[in-house]
Amino acid sequence: MKHCFVLACCLLLSVRLAAQEVSLSTNLLDWANLGTANLQAGVSCSRHLTLHAGLRYNNWNFGSVEKGNPFQNRARSAAMGMRYWPWNVYSSWWFGARMQLEEYNRGGLFRRMKTEEGVAAGLGAGFGYSWLVSDHWNLDLGLGLWAGRAWYTQYRCPRCGRVLYFEDGRPVRDVWKWFLLPSGDWQVSLTYVF
């Protein structure tokens, strides 16, 4: 029995394994969005298909409460998806789909903009193009939309904590709504392919 195990291990080790291409990328548009840190990892499953998982994080507050101009675009989000590449993975055109969950707190960016805090979940679709810059570096451009449901509360200002009210006197709290927004596929990304 011991010899069979050793023989099976030798046979398995002698089989040539196909290398999977793995990538790490960061979206420069997210960094320009008030310093939203982001990272996406991808792995190729075949010549035309890649799976991706990404995280975004922004916990920064800007402006001053004393001066009356605080603003923020805080968010924590996670996304998983796939991309189809008609030519070859990590080169040329791609078409993708994704699931995304985000916890957010936005407000004060414009004087009349109310603060909204909540959770959003949905599905997205997008397309883009990937240029091979060098052996390992790519530049990706992409567009996409994200649709789903959001559960949120609206506040009068970014830091005051006073909940807004509908015209009929109900608070704008624990409200569910449908949304359609630009997704994480709106990108100008730098990608490193291992």
Stockholm file with secondary structure:
# STOCKHOLM 1.0

chainA/1-194         MKHCFVLACCLLLSVRLAAQEVSLSTNLLDWANLGTANLQAGVSCSRHLTLHAGLRYNNWNFGSVEKGNPFQNRARSAAMGMRYWPWNVYSSWWFGARMQLEEYNRGGLFRRMKTEEGVAAGLGAGFGYSWLVSDHWNLDLGLGLWAGRAWYTQYRCPRCGRVLYFEDGRPVRDVWKWFLLPSGDWQVSLTYVF
#=GR chainA/1-194 SS CHHHHHHHHHHHHHSCCCCCCEEEEEEHHHHHTTSCEEEEEEEESSSSEEEEEEEEEECCEESCTTTTCCEEEEEEEEEEEEEECSSBTTBEEEEEEEEEEEEEEEECSSTTCCEEEEEEEEEEEEEEEEEECSSSEEEEEEEEEEEEEEEEEEESSTTTCCBCBCTTSCBSCSEEEEEEEECTTSEEEEEEEC
#=GC SS_cons         CHHHHHHHHHHHHHSCCCCCCEEEEEEHHHHHTTSCEEEEEEEESSSSEEEEEEEEEECCEESCTTTTCCEEEEEEEEEEEEEECSSBTTBEEEEEEEEEEEEEEEECSSTTCCEEEEEEEEEEEEEEEEEECSSSEEEEEEEEEEEEEEEEEEESSTTTCCBCBCTTSCBSCSEEEEEEEECTTSEEEEEEEC
//
